[in-house]
Structure formats: C-alpha cells, structure tokens
Amino acid sequence: MNNKPTLAKSLTLHQVVFMGLAWMTPMIYFTVYGVAFKAAGGMLAAAYVTAFIAIFFTAYSYSQMVKAYPISGSAYIYTKKAVHPIAGYLVGWALLLDYIFSPIIAILTFGIFMNTEFPSIPVFVWIIVMNVVLAMVNIIGIKSAARVSGLSVLFQIAFIILFCILVAKDIFTGQTDAHSTFSLSPFFNDQLSVSGVLSGAALICFCFLGFDAVTTMAEETIKAEKTIPKAIYLIVIIAVVMYVAISYLSQIAFPNFTFTNPDNAAYSLVQLVGGNLLSSLFIMVLIVATFTQGVSSVTSVSRFLFALGRESILPKKLFTTIHPKYKTPVSNIIFVSIISLSAVFINLDSAVLFVSFGALTAFTFVNLSVIFHYYIKQKRRSPKETFLYLIFPLIGAGFIGWLLTLLDKTTLIIGMTWVAIGFTYLLIKLKWEGARNRKFALPEVKPEKNYVR
C-alpha cells in the first residue's frame, strides 16, 4: 500500500476562478497603463480587444488539453505528451521564466508601493516580510490561499466598478470633453495605427496571465476535466470586460489625456477622476492586489516545480516532497521564496520581460499541442473536428507567435539565451545519465571464455 502524501482535491469552480483572477490581478491594468498606452498609441480599447482575440484561441486550446491531461504541469505536460518530450522540456524551461518571475514581480511591486506609503522603511525590508508571509500562507494550505485571493479579487473588482461609475458620471454630467457615452472612436479613429495596436496587444497579453496558471491546480480541483475549462473561460471573459470597460470610458471621457512619466500615468488618471480620496483608495487596493498576486503566484510555481520534479526534469527528491499534514509542496514553496529574494536586486522591467517571453512561448505550443493530440494522433478529422482541432488552434498559434515576434529585441535575445541554457542543461543531463547507466551495466556484459561475437 502506498502511503506517500498526495495533493488533496479540494478546490471548487469559484475558488479556481478567484485564484486565477488573483494571479492575473485585475489591478494590473493600472500598473501597466502608461507603458501600454504609449505602446498602443493611446488606442488601449482596441489593443485589449486584439489581445483578447489572441488569448481566446489559446484559452480554448488550454481547455481542450486539460481535458486530455488533467494533471499539474500545464504547457510543459501538454507539449511533452502531444508533440515531443524534448519540445515539452524546452517549453517547460521557457515557462519557468513566467512562473518563477511572477512572484518576483508581485513582491517587488508590493515593496515599491509600501515604500511609497512608508518612505522610512526600505524596499528590501518589505520584500523580506512579503516573502515570509507568502511562504506561510502557501504552506498552511491551498484553501487558505484561495480564501485570501477571493477577498482581494472582490476588492479589486469593486474599485474598478467604482472607477467606471465615476467616469460615466462625469460623462453624463458634462464634466469631461466627451459628447456622448456611445462612440466607436476608442476602436476606430484617424490616429489608429495597426502596428501600434498590435504592439500594445503583445505587451498587454501579460494582463491576461492567470487563466493558464489554474491548469497547474488540476490535481487539487474537484472534477478538474469540467471545472478547469469553465474556470478558464470565466477568467478570460471577466478580464476582458473589465479592461475594455475602463479603456473605453477613459478614452471617451479624456481623449486628450497626456502624461510625462508612464510609471505613474495611472495614478494621474485616477486623481483626475476622483481626486485625492480616490487616489488614496487606489494605492491601498493596489497594495492588497500585489500581495494576493504573490500568494497565487507562489501557489502556481510550486505546483509547476512539483510537476517538473515528478518528471525528473528537476531533482525528484527535492521537488516532489509533500507535507504529510498540510498536503502542500513545502520544499518547493521554500525554494521559490529563496529565489524571490532576488527581487532586492532585479529591475521590475526586466522581470516583466522574462514573464512575457515565457508566457507567449508556452501559449504558442499549447495551441500546437491541440493539433498534435487530437488531429494528428487521435485522427479526429471530420469537418467539425478539423475546424476545432486544426484550424482554430492553428489560428491561435499563428496569432500568438506573431505577437511574440513583436516583443523588443532585447526580450527575444534574453529569452532565446535562456532556452539555449536549458537545452545545454538537457544535453549534459542526458549524457550524465547515459554514462551512469553504462557504468552500472558494465559488470553484466563482461566477456566469458567461450564468448563468440
């Protein structure tokens, strides 16, 4: 009888959705507002719709693959099983950038905002405190993380609704430059630049990350084959409604809005809408949001490392240890917390670049995995199945792959260098294991006296 501790199935649909939204952090819209606004040439609503289209195809592919493989591992497992083990390994290696640097982003952002509110306390102190708290919450259990995430998401959504209501009120009362609440100008106008909208979409795909992370919780979700796909669609739809609503109303109300510093552009916009009271509330909600993003990020990366350890990509004894009482991968959580201390030295922009490359690479291969698994291997090729398992995911792979090429050269160089390091590690690992196997096999193949070739 196998008494080895395993991950406990306890998560329901609404808990998975809240965990995904917490990982996504709806308030991330404001964090990247200035940079995204600049990249999209002010056409944020059009950029978010474009990003949603690309993400929707990928969300469909994730929902199909989680039905085929309802286990932890996400894009790594899907690519390994459907395409090829080496391809899966490289995708998993690229995805490590996404998962490992996501909690770093949350921790660093938390430290920056807390230092803004309490300048006397250095950023590194907040980073250390955040690391310890995140580790404790995740070690105690995933259900506690789900409860914390749920409250945070409700606060974030409430603030976004309040912001939209205040902007709409200003439009209706004539306190803005808008002539009507109904206009196509946020999507089509004389200043529209297709290349700008696409560049903005490539950047703000980062704002949708979270729907994919819930696939790492498949082994802890009740009826994962049905629950996870539903959660994926709900997360993506909720996100796009919020993002487009904010972008649309803001562009209608303040078509001539300008700023000098992209980093605090959102703060300027919030202050324009609600003054000091709303901006103070904004800072408070944003701090809470970054904290719970960290909780959810550590949860996801610890489960992803568990999957890689189980596959012997990473040391098995270290990364597959489950706490007998809390049923959580404690060693993984501690490992992530140690790595996250690098937030003291890492630049926020650099961390975001790592995440973007890893996520878009994984998205491309998840789309391709649907084709390999259903269309090529299972030969599901009726007219309807050809559309669902070839054309639809092929469009998704092409769209996401195109957005990947639109990232700046530095990001692509860093990303490809990381993949090259991973490939080198794989070759060394295979060579070492091959040499070890031959070493142990030598005594069994010693020639005997009467041995004939």
N, C-alpha and C positions, 0 to 999 in steps of 0.2 A: 504493500500500500504506500502511495506517495503522499507524504505529509508536508511537502515543501509548500510554504506560503505562496499564494497567488493573488493577483489583483482582484478586488471584490467588485462584483457588478451591483452598482447602487444608483447610478445616475439616470434621471428621467429626462424627457424631452425638454422641459422648460429649464432644467438645470444645465443641460448641454448647451442650449441656446444662450443662456446667460454667461456661461463660461466662454463661449465663442465671442460674444459681444464684448465681454470684459477683456479678452485677449486682443480683440480688434481695437477697443477703446474708442467709442463714438466721438469723444472729445479730441481725438487725433486730427479731426477736421481742422480745428483751430490751431493745433500745433504746427501743421504744415501749410496753413492758409497762405502766408506771404510767399513762400517758395513756390507753391502750386499756382497761385495767382499769377506770378511772374512768368512761370514756365508756360502757362496756358494763354498768355496774353490777355488776362482778365476774363476769359471765357470758361470760368470754372464749372458752370452748369453743364455746358457741352462736353467738357473734359470728363466730368463724373459719369455722364450718360455713356460716353465712349468706353470708359474703364469698366462700367457695369456690363456692357455687352460682352467685352472680352472675358470678364470674370464669370458671367453667367454660363458660357460654354464650358469653362473649367469647372464650375460648381456642378454642372451636370455630370461631367466625367468623374469627379470625386464621388458623387452619389452612386454611380454605377460600379466603381471599383470597390467601394466599401461594402457593397452587397456581395461582391465576389470574394473579398478578403476582409472580413470584419475583425481584424486584429490590429494591434498597435504597429506603427511603422510608417503609416501614411504613404507618401510618394515613393519612398525607398522600397517598401514591400510591393507596391503595385508594379513598379518598373522591373523589379527583380523577377517577380512571378510571371509577368506578362511579356516583357521584352527580352531581357537577358540579365543574369546575375551581375556581370561587370557593369552594365549600364545602370542597374539598380544601385550598385555600390557607389558609383560616381554621382548619381542623383542624390543619394543619401548624404554623401560627403558635402555636396553643394548645399543641401538643405540644412546641414549643421550650421552654416552661416546664419540662416534665417532664425533657427531655434535658439542657438546659443547667444546671439547678439540681441534678440528681442528683449530678454530680461535686462540686459545691459542698458538698452535704450530707456526702458521704464525706470530703472534705478537712477540713471544719470539725469533724466528729466525731473524725477522726483527731487533729487538733490539740488538741482538748479533752481526749481521753484521754491523749495523750502528755504534755500539760501537767500532768495529774493525777499521772502517774507521775514526771515530772521537773519539778517546780514552778519550778525556777530558769530554765528555758528558756521564753520567752514563746510563746503560741499562734501568733502570726504567723510565728515562725521555722519551726515545724513545717509551717505552711500553705505557705510558700515552698518548703521542702525537698520536701514531698509533690508539689507542682506540677511541679517539675523532674523528679523520679523518674518520675511518671506519664507525662509527655511523652516521656521517653527510652524507656520500656518500650513505649509505643504506636508510636513512630516506628520502632523496630527491627523490629517486625512483629507481626501479629495472632497468629501461632502462639506467640510468646513470651508474649503476654498470656494466651493460652489455658492455657499450662503453669502460669503463676503463679496463675491463677484456680483451676485444678484442685486444686492443693495446698491453697489456702486453704479451698475448699469442703470438702475432706476433713477438715481440722482442725475446721471449724465443726460438721459433722455428727457428728464423733467427740465433741465437747464436749456437744452436745445429747443424744446417746445416753447418755453418762456421766451427765449430769444426770438423765435419766429413770430410769436404773438406780438411782441413789442415792435418788431419791424413792420408787420402787417398793420398794426395800429397807426404807426407813423405814416404809412402809405395812405390809409383810409382818411386820416385827418389832415392830409396835405402838408405834413411836416417834412417831406422829402422832395426830391426832384422828380419822383415818379408821377406819371399822369394816369396810370391805371395799374391794377394788380395783375392784369392779364396781358401778356406780351410775349412774342417769340424772340425778342432781342437777346435774351440770355443764351439762346441757342443758335440764332442766325442774325448777323448784322454786318455792316460794311467793314468792320475791323476783323471779321472772322478770318483766322489763319488755320488752315487744316493741319499744317505741320506743327503749329503751336498747340492746338488742341490735342494732337496725338502725343506730343512731348509731355504735356500736362497729364494725359491719361497714363503714360508709362510711369510717371512719378507717383501719382495718387492711387495706383493699384495697391500701393503699400497700405492705404487706408482701409482696404477690404480684407487684409490678412486677419484671419480669425476663423473664417468658415472652414479652412483647411486644417487648422490646428485641432478641431474637435475630432477629427478622424484618429488622432493619437489616443483618444479616450474610448475607443471602440470596445476594448476588453473590460471596461468598467461601466459600460452603458447597458441598461436593460433593453433587450431586443434590438441590438445595435444595427442589424440589417435594415430595420424600418426606421428606427429613431434617428440615426445619424444622417441619412439622406434628407429627412424632413427638417432637421436642425440646420443643415447646410443651406437649403433654400430660404428658410426663415431668416437666417442671419444676413444673407446677401440682400434680400428684399428690404428688410428693416434698415440696413445700412444705406442703400441707395436712396430710399425715400427721405431719410434724414439729410444726407449730403446734398441731394438735388434741391430739397426744400430750402435749406439755408442758402445755397448758392443762388438760387432763383430769386428769392426775396431780397437778398443783399444787393444783387446786380440791378434789380428793378428800383430799389429804394435809393441806392447810391451809385449810379452809373459812372460817376466821375471820381470815385474814391481812389485816393493815391496814398502812398506811404514811402518812407525813405529806408526803413530797416525791415526786411522781410521777417526777421525773427520775432518782432513784436507787432507785426501788422494786425494780427487777430485781436490783440489787446486794444489797439487803436479803434478797430471796428466795433468791438463790444462797448467801449467807452462812448463812441459816437451814438450808439443805440440806447444805452441805459445809464450813462454817466458813471460816477464813482461807485455807486451802490452795486450795479450790475457787474462792473469790472472786479470788485472785491469778491462777489459771489463766484465769478468766473475763475479766479485764482484758486479759491477753495475747492471747487468742483474738479478743477484740473489736477490738483494735487491728489485728491482722492482717486481720480481716474488712473493716474500713473501708478499709484500704489497697487490697485487691483489688477492693472495690466501686468504688473510684475508677478503677482500671485498666479495668475493664469498662465503667464509665460513660463514660469518655473515648473508648473504642473505639466505643461506640454513637452518641454525639452527633457524633463526627467523621464517621461514615458517614451520619448523617442530614443533616448540613450538606452533605455531598457530593451527596446526592440533591436537596436544595433548590437547590444551585448548578447542577446539571445541568439542572434545570427552569427556570433563570433567575429563580427567586424571589429568590435571593441572587446577588451578583456572580459570574458564571461563572468568570472567570479566576482568582479567588482561591480559590473553594471546590471546584473540580474538579481541582486540581493533585495528581498522583500522583508520589511519589518514584520515579525510574527504577530504583533499586537495591532499596529496601525494599518497594516496591509499596504504600505507605500514604499517606493524605492528610495530608501533613506540615503544610501551611499551616492546615488545619482543627484539627489537634491543637495547634499553637502558639496559634491563636486561642482555643480552649477553655481552654488553660492561662492565658492572659492574663485571660479573663473570670473564671476560677475564683479569681483573686487577690482578688476581691471578697469571698471568704469571711472576709477580715480584718474586714470591716465589717458583713456580713449576719447577722441573727439566725437561729438554727437553725430555730425555729418558723416563721418567715416563709418560709424556703426549702422546708420540708415542705408548706406551704400551696400554693405555686406548683406543686409536683410533683403533688399530689393533684388539683387542678383540671385541669391539662393532661392527666393520665392518664385520668381519668373521662370527660372530653370526647371524647378520642380513642376510648376504648372504645365509647362510645355510637354514634359514627359508623362504626366498623368493623362493628358489628352491622347497622347500616342499609345498609352497602355490600354485604353479602351479599344482602340483599333486592333492591337495585337491580341488581346484576350478574347474579345467577342467575335470580331470579324475574321481574323486570320486563324486563330487556334480553334475556336468553337464553330467556325464556319457558319455563323448566323448571318445569312446573306439574302434574305427575302427583300423585296423593295423597301418595306418599312424598316427592317433591320439594317439595311445598307445605309439608310438615312441616319438612323440612331447610332450605329456603331462604326460608321466610316465617315460620312460627310460631316455630321455635326461635330464630332471630336477633331476632325481634320481642320475645320474652320477655327476651332478653339486653339489648336496647336499653332496654326499659322498666325493668328491674331496675337497671341501671347509672345510667340517667337519674334514677331515684328516689333512689338513693344520692347522686348529685351534688347534688340539692336539699337533702340533709341536712347538707351542709357548712355551716359557720357563715357568717353574712352577710358578714363581712369578706373571707373567702376568695372568695366569689362576686363581690363588688364588685371586688376586685383582678383576678380572672380575667376578668371581663367588660370591665374597663378595658383590659386587655392585648389582648383580642380587638378592641376598638374601635380601639386604636392600630394594630393590624395591618391592619384594614380601611381605615383612613385612609391608611396607607402604600401599600396596593394601589391605591387611587384615584389617589394622587399619581403612582405608578409608571406606571399605565396612561395617565394624562393626559400625562405627560412623554414616554412612548414614542410616543403618538399625535402629539404636536406635533413630535417629531423626525422621524417618518415623513413628515408633511406637508411639513416643511421640505425634506427631500431630494427630495420628489416635485414640488415647485414648478417646477423647470426643465422638467419633462416635460409640463406642461399649459399652457404659455404659448399664448395665442390667436394664431392666424395671421390674415393679412389677409382671407382669404376664409372665415373661420370663421363658421359659422351655428349658432345654438343649436338 
